[in-house]
């Protein structure tokens, strides 16, 4: 049985101008510990689909199943990381932010702090446990957000363009860190991105979506050894393949789809 089943999912938004389809008839499966990236042009429903899987939105039609169970709302089996740095609580330290989900679960203080420290070590922030978000760089704040999402040990990690607001060098560092964290934890990951190079670097498989409404156009398996070399011919060939699916004719190393 696949870990995640997306079965003919559609969602229609009600707006003052009438009903607007967000995603339509989307179906795919995700295996245990697979790293899946969703790419596509703006407005293709990538974030909408991620929010449906997270349980924040209810589909108009279709169903999401995780571990064979239908998704009916947000659950502790899914950790979510957003792009916005404001997702952290400014009045809590890095340790306090990471421990928050465990606190909500009623985990005793000593145990939750031990778990939070271990997760901060995993994302290489063990020296910043008592720092507040405003003392941390954007990349460090996103590392805290990843540690917080992992702390209560969800089976699935959902990430919505978490590195899009970072500068190029920091983003590269964060991609390498995330690849290491995934290799260590073997979580099932669904990752939304506009960046084709990022998708090739991180993913086992990339789903390309079409716009208005969002549908699955194609799937591309990334058969490259890890760690991946973004300058290799094979890596660039995968970028070209994805960009071709997205309607791009010209490829360069920094293009974002």
C-alpha positions in Angstrom: 0.0 0.0 0.0 1.4 3.5 -0.8 2.0 5.7 2.1 0.0 8.6 0.6 -2.9 8.2 -1.9 -4.2 11.3 -3.7 -7.4 10.1 -5.3 -9.1 12.2 -8.0 -8.9 15.4 -5.8 -10.6 18.6 -6.9 -11.2 21.9 -5.1 -13.3 24.8 -6.2 -13.0 28.2 -4.5 -16.1 30.4 -4.1 -15.2 34.0 -4.9 -17.2 37.2 -5.5 -16.8 36.6 -9.2 -18.1 33.1 -9.0 -16.6 29.6 -8.6 -12.9 29.3 -9.4 -11.3 25.8 -9.8 -8.1 25.4 -7.8 -7.1 21.8 -8.6 -9.1 19.3 -10.7 -8.9 15.5 -10.9 -5.5 15.1 -9.3 -4.3 11.6 -8.6 -1.0 10.1 -7.6 0.6 7.9 -4.9 3.6 8.4 -2.7 5.7 5.6 -1.3 7.0 5.4 2.3 10.1 7.6 2.7 9.8 9.0 -0.8 10.9 12.7 -1.5 8.3 14.1 -3.9 8.5 17.6 -5.4 5.5 19.5 -6.9 6.5 22.0 -9.6 4.4 24.2 -11.9 3.7 27.8 -12.9 2.1 30.2 -10.4 -1.6 29.5 -9.9 -1.3 25.8 -10.8 -2.6 24.7 -7.4 0.6 23.4 -5.8 0.1 25.1 -2.5 -3.7 24.3 -2.6 -2.9 20.6 -3.0 -0.4 20.7 -0.2 -3.0 22.4 2.1 -5.5 19.7 1.2 -3.0 17.0 2.1 -2.2 18.8 5.3 -5.9 18.9 6.2 -6.2 22.7 6.2 -8.6 22.6 3.2 -11.3 20.1 2.4 -11.5 18.9 -1.2 -14.7 19.5 -3.2 -14.3 16.0 -4.6 -11.9 13.1 -4.2 -9.9 11.9 -1.2 -6.5 11.8 0.5 -5.5 8.7 2.4 -2.3 8.5 4.6 -1.4 5.0 5.8 -4.7 3.8 4.5 -6.7 6.3 6.6 -8.8 9.1 5.0 -7.6 12.7 5.8 -10.4 14.6 7.5 -8.4 17.4 9.0 -5.0 18.3 10.3 -3.3 15.6 12.3 0.0 15.0 14.2 1.0 12.6 11.5 1.9 15.6 9.3 4.5 18.3 10.0 4.2 21.5 7.9 6.9 24.1 7.0 5.9 27.3 5.2 7.9 30.0 3.4 7.0 32.7 5.9 9.6 33.3 8.6 6.7 34.5 10.8 5.6 30.9 11.4 7.8 30.9 14.5 6.6 32.4 17.8 8.7 35.5 18.4 8.3 35.2 22.2 9.7 31.7 22.3 13.3 30.7 22.0 14.5 28.2 19.4 14.1 25.5 22.0 10.6 26.7 23.0 9.5 26.8 19.4 10.7 23.3 18.7 9.1 22.0 21.9 5.7 23.6 21.2 4.1 20.7 19.5 5.3 18.3 22.2 3.9 20.7 24.8 0.5 20.6 23.1 0.7 16.8 23.2 1.3 16.9 27.0 4.8 15.5 26.8 6.6 16.3 30.2 8.9 19.3 30.1 12.2 17.4 30.5 11.4 14.9 27.8 10.2 17.5 25.3 13.3 19.6 25.9 15.5 16.6 25.3 13.7 15.9 22.1 13.8 19.6 21.0 17.6 19.7 21.7 18.1 16.6 19.6 16.2 18.1 16.7 18.0 21.4 16.9 21.3 19.4 16.8 20.0 17.6 13.7 19.6 20.9 11.9 23.0 22.1 13.3 21.6 24.7 15.7 22.6 23.2 19.0 24.5 26.4 20.0 21.4 28.5 19.5 18.8 26.8 21.7 18.2 29.9 23.8 18.1 32.4 20.9 14.9 34.1 19.9 13.8 34.3 16.2 14.8 37.9 15.8 18.4 36.9 16.8 18.5 34.4 13.9 19.1 34.7 10.2 16.4 33.7 7.8 18.1 30.4 7.1 18.5 29.7 10.8 14.8 30.5 11.4 13.8 28.0 8.7 16.0 25.4 10.3 14.1 26.0 13.6 10.9 25.5 11.6 12.1 22.2 10.2 13.2 21.0 13.7 9.8 22.0 15.1 8.0 20.1 12.3 10.1 17.0 13.0 10.0 17.1 16.8 6.7 15.3 17.3 7.9 12.6 14.9 5.3 13.0 12.1 5.2 10.4 9.4 5.0 13.0 6.7 6.7 16.4 6.2 4.9 18.9 4.0 7.0 21.9 2.8 5.6 24.9 0.9 8.5 26.7 -0.8 10.4 27.0 2.5 13.6 28.4 1.0 12.1 30.8 -1.6 12.7 33.9 0.4 16.3 33.1 1.1 19.3 34.4 -0.8 20.9 32.0 -3.3 23.9 31.0 -1.1 21.7 30.4 1.9 19.2 28.5 -0.1 21.9 26.2 -1.5 23.1 25.5 2.1 19.5 24.8 3.2 18.9 22.4 0.3 22.0 20.4 1.4 20.9 20.5 5.0 17.4 19.2 4.1 18.9 16.4 2.0 21.0 15.4 5.0 18.0 15.6 7.4 15.9 13.5 5.0 18.6 10.9 4.7 18.8 10.7 8.5 15.1 10.6 9.2 13.7 8.9 6.1 10.4 10.9 6.4 8.0 10.9 3.5 8.3 14.5 2.1 6.1 16.5 -0.2 7.9 19.7 -1.3 6.4 22.5 -3.3 8.8 24.6 -5.3 9.1 26.9 -8.3 12.8 26.1 -8.7 13.5 23.3 -11.1 17.2 22.9 -10.0 15.9 22.6 -6.4 13.5 19.9 -7.4 16.2 17.9 -9.2 18.6 18.3 -6.3 16.1 17.1 -3.7 13.5 14.8 -5.2 13.1 11.1 -5.9 10.3 12.1 -8.2 8.9 15.3 -9.6 5.3 16.0 -10.5 4.7 18.7 -13.0 1.3 20.5 -12.8 -0.6 22.5 -15.3 -2.3 25.8 -14.5 -5.9 26.9 -14.2 -7.1 24.5 -12.9 -4.2 22.5 -11.6 -3.8 19.0 -13.0 -1.0 16.5 -13.1 0.8 16.9 -16.5 3.6 14.4 -16.0 5.8 12.7 -13.5 9.6 12.5 -13.8 11.7 10.1 -11.7 15.1 11.6 -10.8 17.5 8.7 -11.0 20.7 10.3 -9.7 23.0 9.2 -6.9 23.1 11.3 -3.8 24.7 13.7 -2.9 23.9 15.3 -6.3 26.2 17.5 -8.4 24.2 20.4 -9.8 26.9 20.9 -12.4 26.9 17.4 -13.8 25.6 16.8 -17.3 22.9 14.3 -16.0 21.7 16.9 -13.5 21.4 19.6 -16.2 19.6 17.1 -18.5 16.9 16.6 -15.8 16.5 20.4 -15.6 16.1 20.6 -19.3 13.5 17.8 -19.3 11.4 19.5 -16.6 11.7 23.0 -18.1 10.6 21.5 -21.4 7.5 20.2 -19.7 6.9 23.6 -18.2 7.1 25.3 -21.6 10.6 26.8 -21.3 12.9 26.6 -24.3 16.0 28.2 -22.8 17.9 26.7 -19.9 20.4 28.3 -17.6 21.7 27.4 -14.2 19.6 29.8 -12.2 16.2 29.7 -14.0 13.2 29.3 -11.8 10.1 27.7 -13.2 
